[in-house]
Amino acid sequence: MGLVSKGAKCNVDGCDDDGARSLNTAKVENAGLRVNSAGKKTVLCKTHYKEYKKESKDDRELERARFDRF
């Protein structure tokens, strides 16, 4: 069982919503979200996950481009 299925709450400062996704803490912090988690994984609610996706779009595109074949 994962963190989200156990009923974890969102780890962003000031948010008490139920978690929807768990992601790498370093990637979430690089996207500009303030997180109060000290572990490897961070749980994000639906709204903060959407915000994370918007902020990290360029980084994710570059990461995918590394693995594309020409």
DATA-V730163 format. One record per helix or strand of 3 or more residues. SS is the DSSP state (H for helix, E for strand). FROM is the first residue (numbers start at 0). TO is the last residue. Records with the same first field share a line. If there is no record, write none. Layout:
SS = FROM-TO + FROM-TO
//
This chain:
E = 20-23 + 40-43
H = 24-29 + 45-54 + 56-66
//
